[in-house]
Amino acid sequence: MSNDALTQIRTRNVITPQRERARNDQVENNAGGFVFQVTPEDQLRRFLILGTTGGTYYQGEAELTRQNADVVIDWAENRTSELVDILLEISEAGRAPKQNPTIFALAAAAGLGDDAGKAKALAALPRIARTGTHLFLFAKYVEQFRGWGRGLRNAVSGWYEDKPADKLAYQVLKYRQREGWSHRDLLRKTHPAPKDAQHKALYDWVTKGNLASEDTPELVRGFLLAQNAKTVNEWTRAIDQYGLAWEMLPDAALNEVDVWNALLDKGVPMGALIRQLPRLTRLGVLKGDRLTKIVAQLNNQEALTKARIHPVNMLIAQSTYAAGRSVMGGSTWSPNVKIVDAMNDAFYKCFGNVEAANKRTMNALDVSGSMTWQNVKNSFLTDRVVSAAMSLVTVATEPDVLTTAFTGHGGAWGANGSRYGSGISEVPISARQRLDDVVKTINGLYAGGTDCALPMLYAREKSLEIDTFVIWTDSETWAGNIQPYQALQQYRKTSGIDAKLIVCATSSTGFSIADPKDSGMLDVVGFDSAVPGLIADFSAGRI
């Protein structure tokens, strides 16, 4: 090799190691590599959908949360109306696995915006805080930004006033207290005006325990009857007569097969059904016609959409159920194969209908150490496993997909002799496999250094014809001898294909390997339920 340093200076076919800045608009990520800073809106959306629970391999949860909170607060103070529009868009479409970040941002908007922005945020409260739990969470967060002035009291009292008495009673009894708040606390603080006798009687019972009025909703009487009952027959009669939800029953009742049969006959909502499948299996409820009906319910795409079941939550439920043991330990069950298969199918249906792009696609999965750091909360899953599962929707949709992963063992292309042991391997996963089988495959991969240029280099070396590269990563990339955007430029020139690159972010850091100046690159939030559709639409040129 020449010792002439002048040979490293060039304006064409530029190659820059990822630990060096290639352009002035690049920033250093937490791993020491140079990437691009995402826009404030992209950062906001990452936080709303991905959250910050657990932090990352390179950042603790507190630091990551503080950085994202600063972004939210800036939006709340300076772009309140736009912030509320984004919150409604994400919440009402069920695009995030958890509502906590969205409710936090709504509370910030209600406390920090200008008068018009605050009013818009408070008006959006019932559309985002759709359950009693959401309302309690909002009450907890909002005190971090403001006091209980007239506007806030009116908004919370309106949450109670605008619901029909029977639906309000359902909320009051199903979600009785959470986050340090109860309905009694909120009613006493906000003093909603009863719009009819039933509302007045319900408020009196919640705040004073007064059952004297004949206008008290029947559901309250059924709840009290069930709480005081001692036998299975009493519980099942209360369920049949009053339509009680399982949360309205005492713990002793929930260990009875006949009680669950009565609940299922009345109709258990989709979200509750999914969470209770381990218990139903353990109790022996899932058999015969009952099993057939539950499988049909799980495969009802309209019901999944209406219930806003997020695919990540379905994946968590499916992986936990298939494991036959609870994450926290203690409970075990023997998984029913038909239920496992039904949940597998339901995962794909949670995305709705994705129109194929009919483009030659390469999925590339970051399976490095930083992608195994953050277990998805209350599950056995890591970010790299969730990424693999999400990528399967593209595999199921497109006719020509190659799936690869950044690995570092001897069988990986580029691993032997490459910098930091970085390599890439083709991964034999398909949508025909069950999700739990895919989880085992991904967990068995040997992690290498994160070199997100490898998919393009591999395609170039192997003369593969790829229209769209889809990389699932936290963008903590650092190991390669060439920047990913440079590798894409090289691939385009060599292959003659105007290839695109889609980067699916798996953490709420502010980094991306996607060049913001290149219209053929797109950065999206990886665990957004809309992502498979966005991948197809961008690949096809529909957006």
C-alpha positions as CSV (number, residue, x, y, z in Angstrom):
1,M,0.0,0.0,0.0
2,S,1.3,3.5,-0.9
3,N,2.5,5.7,2.0
4,D,1.6,8.8,-0.1
5,A,-1.1,10.6,2.0
6,L,-2.2,12.6,-1.0
7,T,-3.7,9.4,-2.5
8,Q,-6.4,9.6,0.2
9,I,-7.7,13.0,-1.0
10,R,-10.4,12.7,-3.6
11,T,-13.7,14.2,-4.9
12,R,-15.0,11.1,-6.6
13,N,-15.8,7.7,-5.3
14,V,-15.4,9.1,-1.8
15,I,-14.9,6.5,0.9
16,T,-15.0,7.6,4.6
17,P,-14.8,5.3,7.6
18,Q,-17.8,5.5,9.8
19,R,-15.7,6.7,12.7
20,E,-14.8,9.8,10.7
21,R,-17.0,12.7,9.7
22,A,-17.7,12.6,6.0
23,R,-19.8,15.8,5.7
24,N,-20.3,18.9,7.8
25,D,-23.9,18.0,8.5
26,Q,-23.0,14.8,10.2
27,V,-23.0,14.3,14.0
28,E,-21.3,11.8,16.3
29,N,-23.6,9.1,17.7
30,N,-23.3,7.5,21.1
31,A,-21.1,4.7,19.7
32,G,-18.5,7.0,18.2
33,G,-19.7,6.7,14.6
34,F,-20.8,9.7,12.4
35,V,-24.4,9.8,11.2
36,F,-27.1,12.3,10.5
37,Q,-29.3,14.2,13.0
38,V,-33.1,13.5,12.5
39,T,-35.5,16.4,12.3
40,P,-37.4,17.6,15.4
41,E,-40.6,16.0,14.1
42,D,-38.9,12.7,13.4
43,Q,-37.4,12.8,16.9
44,L,-40.9,13.6,18.4
45,R,-42.5,10.7,16.5
46,R,-39.8,8.3,17.6
47,F,-40.5,9.2,21.2
48,L,-44.3,8.9,20.9
49,I,-44.0,5.4,19.3
50,L,-40.9,3.9,20.8
51,G,-40.8,5.6,24.2
52,T,-37.6,5.5,26.3
53,T,-38.2,2.6,28.7
54,G,-35.0,0.8,29.5
55,G,-32.7,3.3,27.7
56,T,-30.2,1.9,25.2
57,Y,-26.9,0.1,25.3
58,Y,-25.1,3.5,25.2
59,Q,-27.6,5.7,27.1
60,G,-29.3,5.2,30.4
61,E,-33.1,5.6,30.6
62,A,-32.9,8.8,32.5
63,E,-30.6,10.5,30.0
64,L,-32.6,9.3,27.0
65,T,-35.8,10.4,28.6
66,R,-34.4,13.8,29.4
67,Q,-33.3,14.4,25.8
68,N,-36.7,13.3,24.4
69,A,-38.6,15.4,27.1
70,D,-36.7,18.4,25.9
71,V,-38.0,17.9,22.4
72,V,-41.5,17.4,23.7
73,I,-41.3,20.5,25.8
74,D,-40.0,22.6,22.9
75,W,-43.0,21.5,20.8
76,A,-45.4,22.1,23.6
77,E,-44.1,25.6,24.1
78,N,-43.7,26.7,20.5
79,R,-45.7,24.5,18.2
80,T,-48.6,23.4,20.5
81,S,-51.3,23.1,17.9
82,E,-49.1,21.0,15.6
83,L,-48.1,18.8,18.5
84,V,-51.8,18.1,19.4
85,D,-52.5,17.2,15.7
86,I,-49.6,14.7,15.7
87,L,-50.8,13.2,19.0
88,L,-54.3,12.7,17.7
89,E,-53.0,11.2,14.5
90,I,-50.9,8.6,16.3
91,S,-53.3,7.8,19.2
92,E,-56.5,7.4,17.3
93,A,-54.9,5.2,14.7
94,G,-53.3,3.0,17.4
95,R,-49.8,3.4,15.9
96,A,-47.9,3.2,19.2
97,P,-47.7,0.2,21.5
98,K,-48.1,2.3,24.6
99,Q,-50.1,5.5,25.2
100,N,-47.8,6.8,28.0
101,P,-45.6,9.0,25.8
102,T,-48.6,10.5,23.9
103,I,-50.4,11.3,27.2
104,F,-47.2,12.8,28.6
105,A,-46.9,15.0,25.5
106,L,-50.6,16.0,25.8
107,A,-50.1,17.0,29.4
108,A,-47.1,19.1,28.4
109,A,-49.2,20.8,25.7
110,A,-52.0,21.5,28.2
111,G,-49.5,23.1,30.6
112,L,-47.0,24.9,28.5
113,G,-48.7,26.1,25.3
114,D,-50.2,29.4,24.5
115,D,-53.9,29.9,25.4
116,A,-55.2,28.6,22.1
117,G,-52.8,25.6,22.2
118,K,-53.7,24.7,25.8
119,A,-57.4,24.9,24.9
120,K,-56.8,22.6,21.9
121,A,-54.9,20.1,24.0
122,L,-57.6,20.0,26.7
123,A,-60.3,19.6,24.0
124,A,-58.4,16.6,22.7
125,L,-58.3,14.9,26.1
126,P,-61.4,12.6,25.7
127,R,-60.1,11.5,22.2
128,I,-56.7,10.5,23.6
129,A,-57.6,9.5,27.2
130,R,-60.2,6.9,26.1
131,T,-60.2,4.9,29.4
132,G,-60.1,5.7,33.1
133,T,-56.5,4.5,33.2
134,H,-55.5,7.0,30.5
135,L,-57.3,9.8,32.5
136,F,-55.4,8.9,35.7
137,L,-52.1,8.9,33.8
138,F,-53.0,12.3,32.3
139,A,-53.8,13.6,35.8
140,K,-50.4,12.4,37.1
141,Y,-48.4,13.9,34.2
142,V,-50.3,17.3,34.0
143,E,-49.3,18.3,37.5
144,Q,-45.7,18.2,36.3
145,F,-46.5,21.2,34.1
146,R,-49.3,23.2,35.6
147,G,-51.8,23.6,38.5
148,W,-55.5,22.8,38.5
149,G,-56.9,26.0,37.0
150,R,-60.4,26.4,35.6
151,G,-59.5,25.1,32.1
152,L,-58.0,21.9,33.4
153,R,-60.9,21.3,35.8
154,N,-63.4,21.9,33.1
155,A,-61.6,19.5,30.7
156,V,-61.5,16.7,33.2
157,S,-65.1,17.3,34.4
158,G,-66.1,17.2,30.7
159,W,-64.6,13.8,30.4
160,Y,-67.2,12.6,32.9
161,E,-70.1,14.8,31.8
162,D,-70.0,13.9,28.1
163,K,-70.3,10.1,28.6
164,P,-73.7,8.4,28.8
165,A,-74.3,7.3,32.4
166,D,-74.1,3.6,31.6
167,K,-70.8,3.9,29.7
168,L,-69.4,6.2,32.5
169,A,-70.3,3.6,35.1
170,Y,-68.5,1.0,33.1
171,Q,-65.3,3.2,33.1
172,V,-65.6,3.9,36.8
173,L,-66.0,0.3,37.8
174,K,-63.5,-1.2,35.3
175,Y,-60.7,1.3,36.0
176,R,-61.2,2.2,39.6
177,Q,-57.8,3.6,40.6
178,R,-54.3,3.9,39.1
179,E,-51.2,6.2,39.1
180,G,-52.1,7.5,42.6
181,W,-55.6,8.7,41.5
182,S,-59.1,7.4,41.8
183,H,-62.4,8.6,40.3
184,R,-63.4,9.8,43.7
185,D,-60.3,12.1,43.7
186,L,-61.0,13.5,40.3
187,L,-64.7,14.1,40.9
188,R,-64.0,15.9,44.1
189,K,-61.3,18.1,42.4
190,T,-63.3,18.9,39.3
191,H,-67.0,18.9,40.4
192,P,-68.6,17.9,37.1
193,A,-72.2,19.1,36.7
194,P,-74.6,16.1,36.5
195,K,-76.6,16.3,33.3
196,D,-79.3,13.9,34.5
197,A,-80.4,11.9,37.6
198,Q,-78.3,8.9,36.7
199,H,-75.1,10.9,36.5
200,K,-75.9,12.6,39.8
201,A,-76.6,9.3,41.5
202,L,-73.3,7.8,40.1
203,Y,-71.3,10.8,41.3
204,D,-72.9,10.5,44.8
205,W,-72.0,6.8,45.0
206,V,-68.4,7.4,43.9
207,T,-67.7,10.4,46.1
208,K,-69.9,9.5,49.2
209,G,-70.8,5.8,48.9
210,N,-74.5,6.8,48.7
211,L,-76.7,4.1,47.1
212,A,-80.0,5.6,48.2
213,S,-81.1,6.8,44.8
214,E,-83.1,4.5,42.5
215,D,-81.3,6.2,39.6
216,T,-78.0,4.7,40.5
217,P,-76.8,2.8,37.3
218,E,-77.7,-0.9,37.5
219,L,-74.0,-1.8,36.7
220,V,-73.1,-0.4,40.1
221,R,-75.6,-2.6,41.9
222,G,-74.3,-5.6,39.9
223,F,-70.7,-4.7,40.9
224,L,-71.6,-4.6,44.6
225,L,-73.5,-7.8,44.3
226,A,-70.6,-9.6,42.8
227,Q,-68.1,-8.2,45.3
228,N,-70.2,-9.5,48.2
229,A,-71.0,-12.9,46.5
230,K,-69.3,-16.1,47.7
231,T,-70.4,-18.8,45.2
232,V,-69.9,-19.4,41.5
233,N,-73.7,-19.4,40.9
234,E,-73.9,-15.9,42.4
235,W,-71.1,-14.6,40.3
236,T,-72.4,-16.1,37.0
237,R,-75.9,-14.7,37.7
238,A,-74.4,-11.3,38.3
239,I,-72.5,-11.5,35.0
240,D,-75.6,-12.6,33.1
241,Q,-77.9,-10.0,34.6
242,Y,-75.6,-7.0,34.6
243,G,-72.9,-7.6,32.0
244,L,-70.0,-7.3,34.3
245,A,-66.4,-7.2,33.0
246,W,-63.8,-9.4,34.6
247,E,-62.1,-6.4,36.3
248,M,-65.4,-5.9,38.3
249,L,-65.2,-9.4,39.9
250,P,-63.3,-10.4,43.1
251,D,-60.1,-12.4,42.7
252,A,-61.7,-15.6,43.9
253,A,-64.2,-15.5,41.1
254,L,-61.4,-15.4,38.4
255,N,-60.2,-18.9,39.2
256,E,-63.5,-20.5,38.3
257,V,-64.1,-22.0,34.8
258,D,-67.9,-21.3,34.9
259,V,-67.2,-17.6,35.7
260,W,-65.0,-17.3,32.6
261,N,-67.5,-19.1,30.4
262,A,-70.2,-16.6,31.6
263,L,-67.8,-13.7,30.8
264,L,-67.0,-15.1,27.4
265,D,-70.7,-15.7,26.6
266,K,-71.3,-12.0,27.3
267,G,-68.2,-11.0,25.2
268,V,-64.7,-10.2,26.4
269,P,-63.1,-7.3,24.6
270,M,-60.2,-8.2,22.3
271,G,-57.5,-6.6,24.4
272,A,-58.6,-8.3,27.6
273,L,-59.0,-11.6,25.8
274,I,-55.5,-11.6,24.6
275,R,-54.1,-10.8,28.0
276,Q,-56.2,-13.5,29.6
277,L,-55.3,-16.4,27.3
278,P,-52.7,-17.9,29.6
279,R,-55.3,-18.0,32.5
280,L,-58.0,-19.5,30.2
281,T,-55.5,-22.1,29.1
282,R,-54.4,-22.9,32.6
283,L,-58.0,-23.3,33.8
284,G,-58.9,-25.6,30.9
285,V,-61.5,-23.2,29.3
286,L,-60.0,-23.5,25.8
287,K,-61.7,-26.6,24.3
288,G,-64.5,-27.6,22.0
289,D,-66.8,-24.8,20.7
290,R,-65.2,-22.3,23.1
291,L,-61.8,-22.8,21.5
292,T,-63.3,-22.5,18.0
293,K,-65.0,-19.2,18.9
294,I,-61.9,-17.7,20.4
295,V,-59.7,-18.6,17.4
296,A,-62.3,-17.0,15.2
297,Q,-62.3,-13.8,17.4
298,L,-58.5,-13.6,17.2
299,N,-58.6,-13.8,13.5
300,N,-61.3,-11.1,13.1
301,Q,-59.3,-8.3,11.4
302,E,-62.2,-5.8,11.9
303,A,-62.3,-6.5,15.6
304,L,-58.5,-6.2,15.9
305,T,-58.6,-2.8,14.1
306,K,-61.5,-1.5,16.2
307,A,-59.7,-2.5,19.4
308,R,-56.5,-0.8,18.2
309,I,-54.5,-3.9,18.9
310,H,-50.9,-2.9,18.1
311,P,-48.8,-5.6,16.4
312,V,-46.0,-5.3,18.9
313,N,-48.4,-6.0,21.7
314,M,-49.8,-9.0,19.8
315,L,-46.2,-10.2,19.3
316,I,-45.5,-9.8,23.0
317,A,-48.6,-11.7,23.9
318,Q,-47.9,-14.4,21.3
319,S,-44.3,-15.0,22.4
320,T,-45.3,-15.1,26.1
321,Y,-48.2,-17.4,25.5
322,A,-46.0,-19.7,23.3
323,A,-43.3,-19.8,26.0
324,G,-45.8,-21.3,28.5
325,R,-44.6,-19.1,31.4
326,S,-45.1,-15.6,32.6
327,V,-42.3,-13.0,32.3
328,M,-42.3,-12.4,36.1
329,G,-42.2,-16.1,36.9
330,G,-44.7,-18.2,38.8
331,S,-47.5,-18.9,36.4
332,T,-47.1,-21.7,33.8
333,W,-49.4,-23.3,31.2
334,S,-49.3,-25.7,28.3
335,P,-49.8,-23.6,25.1
336,N,-52.6,-24.6,22.8
337,V,-51.2,-24.9,19.3
338,K,-54.4,-23.5,17.7
339,I,-54.2,-20.4,19.9
340,V,-50.5,-19.9,19.1
341,D,-51.3,-20.2,15.3
342,A,-54.3,-17.8,15.7
343,M,-52.2,-15.2,17.4
344,N,-49.5,-15.6,14.8
345,D,-52.1,-14.8,12.1
346,A,-53.5,-12.0,14.1
347,F,-50.1,-10.3,14.3
348,Y,-50.1,-9.8,10.5
349,K,-53.8,-8.7,10.6
350,C,-52.9,-6.0,13.1
351,F,-51.2,-4.1,10.3
352,G,-54.3,-3.9,8.1
353,N,-53.9,-4.4,4.3
354,V,-50.5,-3.6,2.9
355,E,-50.3,-3.1,-0.9
356,A,-47.2,-4.7,-2.4
357,A,-44.7,-2.5,-4.1
358,N,-43.5,-5.5,-6.2
359,K,-39.9,-4.4,-5.8
360,R,-36.8,-6.4,-5.2
361,T,-36.2,-5.9,-1.5
362,M,-33.4,-6.7,1.0
363,N,-34.3,-6.7,4.7
364,A,-31.2,-6.1,6.8
365,L,-31.5,-6.7,10.6
366,D,-29.2,-5.1,13.1
367,V,-28.5,-7.9,15.6
368,S,-25.6,-6.2,17.4
369,G,-25.2,-6.0,21.1
370,S,-26.9,-2.6,21.3
371,M,-30.0,-4.2,19.8
372,T,-30.1,-6.9,22.5
373,W,-29.8,-4.4,25.4
374,Q,-33.3,-3.2,25.7
375,N,-35.9,-5.9,26.3
376,V,-39.3,-4.8,25.3
377,K,-41.0,-4.1,28.7
378,N,-42.9,-7.0,30.3
379,S,-41.8,-9.5,27.6
380,F,-39.1,-11.9,26.6
381,L,-38.3,-9.9,23.5
382,T,-35.4,-7.7,22.5
383,D,-35.4,-4.9,19.9
384,R,-33.7,-7.1,17.4
385,V,-36.4,-9.8,17.7
386,V,-39.2,-7.2,17.3
387,S,-37.4,-5.8,14.3
388,A,-37.3,-9.2,12.7
389,A,-41.0,-9.8,13.3
390,M,-41.9,-6.4,11.9
391,S,-39.8,-7.1,8.8
392,L,-41.8,-10.3,8.2
393,V,-44.7,-8.2,7.0
394,T,-42.6,-7.1,4.1
395,V,-41.6,-10.7,3.5
396,A,-45.2,-11.7,3.5
397,T,-46.2,-8.9,1.2
398,E,-43.5,-8.7,-1.4
399,P,-42.8,-11.5,-3.9
400,D,-39.0,-11.0,-4.0
401,V,-37.4,-10.4,-0.5
402,L,-34.0,-11.4,0.8
403,T,-33.5,-11.2,4.6
404,T,-30.0,-10.6,6.0
405,A,-28.5,-9.8,9.4
406,F,-25.3,-8.1,10.6
407,T,-23.5,-11.0,12.1
408,G,-19.9,-11.6,13.1
409,H,-19.0,-15.3,13.0
410,G,-16.9,-17.2,10.5
411,G,-19.8,-18.0,8.1
412,A,-20.7,-14.3,7.6
413,W,-19.7,-12.5,4.5
414,G,-17.1,-9.8,5.3
415,A,-16.5,-11.1,8.8
416,N,-13.2,-12.8,8.3
417,G,-10.6,-10.0,8.2
418,S,-13.1,-7.2,8.2
419,R,-12.9,-4.4,10.6
420,Y,-14.2,-5.2,14.1
421,G,-15.5,-8.6,12.9
422,S,-18.4,-7.1,11.1
423,G,-20.2,-9.4,8.7
424,I,-23.6,-10.1,7.0
425,S,-25.4,-13.4,6.6
426,E,-28.5,-14.4,4.8
427,V,-31.2,-15.4,7.4
428,P,-33.6,-18.3,6.6
429,I,-36.8,-16.8,8.0
430,S,-40.2,-16.5,6.2
431,A,-43.7,-15.5,6.9
432,R,-44.6,-19.2,6.7
433,Q,-42.9,-19.8,10.0
434,R,-44.6,-19.2,13.3
435,L,-43.4,-16.1,15.2
436,D,-42.0,-18.1,18.0
437,D,-39.8,-20.1,15.6
438,V,-38.6,-16.8,14.1
439,V,-37.8,-15.6,17.6
440,K,-35.6,-18.7,18.2
441,T,-33.8,-18.2,14.9
442,I,-33.0,-14.5,15.6
443,N,-31.9,-15.2,19.2
444,G,-29.5,-17.8,17.8
445,L,-27.6,-15.3,15.6
446,Y,-24.1,-14.3,16.5
447,A,-23.8,-10.5,16.8
448,G,-21.1,-8.6,15.0
449,G,-20.0,-5.0,14.9
450,T,-22.7,-2.7,13.5
451,D,-21.8,-1.9,9.9
452,C,-24.9,-0.6,8.1
453,A,-23.0,-0.3,4.8
454,L,-22.8,-4.0,4.5
455,P,-26.2,-4.7,2.8
456,M,-25.2,-2.5,-0.2
457,L,-21.6,-3.8,-0.3
458,Y,-22.9,-7.4,-0.2
459,A,-25.4,-6.7,-3.0
460,R,-22.7,-5.1,-5.1
461,E,-20.2,-8.0,-4.4
462,K,-22.8,-10.7,-5.3
463,S,-24.3,-8.7,-8.2
464,L,-27.7,-8.8,-6.6
465,E,-30.4,-6.7,-8.1
466,I,-32.0,-4.8,-5.3
467,D,-34.5,-2.0,-5.7
468,T,-35.0,-1.2,-1.9
469,F,-32.8,-1.8,1.1
470,V,-34.6,-1.8,4.4
471,I,-32.3,-1.6,7.4
472,W,-33.7,-2.1,10.9
473,T,-31.2,-0.4,13.3
474,D,-30.7,1.9,16.3
475,S,-28.3,3.8,14.0
476,E,-25.5,3.4,16.6
477,T,-23.3,2.3,13.6
478,W,-19.6,2.7,13.8
479,A,-17.7,-0.3,12.5
480,G,-17.4,0.1,8.7
481,N,-14.7,1.4,6.4
482,I,-17.3,3.3,4.3
483,Q,-20.4,5.3,5.2
484,P,-23.8,3.6,4.5
485,Y,-24.9,6.5,2.2
486,Q,-21.7,6.3,0.3
487,A,-22.1,2.5,-0.1
488,L,-25.6,3.1,-1.5
489,Q,-24.2,5.7,-4.0
490,Q,-21.6,3.1,-5.1
491,Y,-24.2,0.4,-5.5
492,R,-26.4,2.7,-7.7
493,K,-23.5,3.5,-9.9
494,T,-22.3,-0.1,-10.3
495,S,-25.7,-1.7,-10.7
496,G,-27.4,1.0,-12.7
497,I,-30.4,0.6,-10.3
498,D,-31.7,3.8,-8.7
499,A,-32.0,1.9,-5.4
500,K,-33.7,3.3,-2.3
501,L,-32.8,3.0,1.4
502,I,-35.3,2.9,4.2
503,V,-34.0,3.1,7.7
504,C,-36.4,1.8,10.4
505,A,-35.4,3.3,13.8
506,T,-35.6,1.1,16.8
507,S,-34.7,3.6,19.5
508,S,-35.7,7.1,20.3
509,T,-32.2,8.6,19.8
510,G,-31.8,11.5,17.4
511,F,-29.6,9.6,14.9
512,S,-30.1,8.1,11.4
513,I,-27.9,6.7,8.7
514,A,-30.3,8.0,6.1
515,D,-29.0,11.0,4.2
516,P,-31.6,13.8,4.6
517,K,-30.4,15.4,1.3
518,D,-31.1,12.2,-0.7
519,S,-34.7,11.8,-1.9
520,G,-34.1,8.1,-2.3
521,M,-33.6,7.6,1.4
522,L,-36.3,7.5,4.1
523,D,-36.2,7.4,7.9
524,V,-39.2,5.9,9.7
525,V,-40.1,4.8,13.2
526,G,-39.5,1.1,13.3
527,F,-42.3,-0.1,15.7
528,D,-45.0,2.1,14.1
529,S,-47.9,-0.1,13.0
530,A,-48.0,2.0,9.8
531,V,-44.4,1.1,8.8
532,P,-45.0,-1.9,6.5
533,G,-47.3,0.3,4.5
534,L,-44.8,3.2,4.4
535,I,-42.1,0.8,3.3
536,A,-44.2,-0.5,0.4
537,D,-45.4,3.0,-0.6
538,F,-42.0,4.5,-0.6
539,S,-40.5,1.6,-2.4
540,A,-43.2,1.8,-5.1
541,G,-42.9,5.5,-5.5
542,R,-46.4,6.1,-4.2
543,I,-45.1,8.7,-1.6
